[in-house]
């Protein structure tokens, strides 16, 4: 069990782990792609991938729609911070559902390990025509829990529910499955000259689906 949000949700940026951790989906995806150095994750769940793909063909599901930046993100206050957190999680799902990382990279902070781990996991999962098939993830209960007044870093807590997903190769054969997971996540966001930027992400409580 990884360290979660402090009681009452008042966990400051400097009070949390300096390095972000990735959702269990990223850990499973990295394992499914045969990486020798799996990305860090909140649980010991791993992909069921094997060196030889099965012959089972998974059904094709529609990719998520490309997220649209909400107008509230033009504000550099609490409202803008929550809107930014919602947009970033939409980009997270968009990246995993399509393999497209351009928008994700545009909002990623240079020192954001959560961002880098997500990029690496997605790019690895989509190598050689492979893809991820899944139903829609759920992100809800977005709430501002802390503000670093000196650095203007806003911490937003949210609930997530990731459905079971399937890793499929270019021929349609199943490489492995990614277990469902739900819990809480705290993301740190900051307004900048180029708009809101994602600085960090830390998984909190986990729940069985």
C-alpha positions, 0 to 999 in steps of 0.5 A: 500500500502506497502512502495516501492522502493525509487525514482530512486531505490537507497534504501539502506539496512538500509534505508528500513524496517528491517523486510521483507514482503511477496508477496501477494501469501504468504498471500493468501496461509496462509489464505487458509490453515486456519492459525490464524496468516496470514503472512504479505503481500503487499496488503489486498488480501486474499484467497477465501478459506472456511472451507468446500472445494468445489467439483470442481476439478482443472486441474493438471498443470506441476510443475516447473523444479528444478532450476539449480544454474548458474555458475555466482554465483561463482563470488562475484561481481555485476554479481554474485549478479544478478545471485543469485537474479535470482536463488533465485526467481526460487527457490521461484517458485519451492517451491510454485509449489512443496512444496519442501523447502530444496533448499530454506532453504539452501540459506535463511539467518538466520534473513531473514523474507521474507525467513521464511514467504515463508517457513511457507506459503509453508509448510502450503499450502502443509499440508495433501497432499494439493498442489498449482496449477498455471501457470508459474510466471514471474520474469524479469528486474533484476537490481543492484540498491545498494551496501553496500560497508561495509557489501558487501550487494547487492540490486537487483530490479526485476519485478514479475508477479504471475498468479492466482493459486488454492489451492487444497486438497488431494482429488482434491477439490478446497480449494480456489484461490490466486489472480494474482499480479504483481509489483516490489521486491527488494532482498538483497543478500550477498556472504558468505563462503557457497555461496550467501545468501538471506537476505531480500525481500521487495515488491515495486509497485503493479499493477493489472494484 
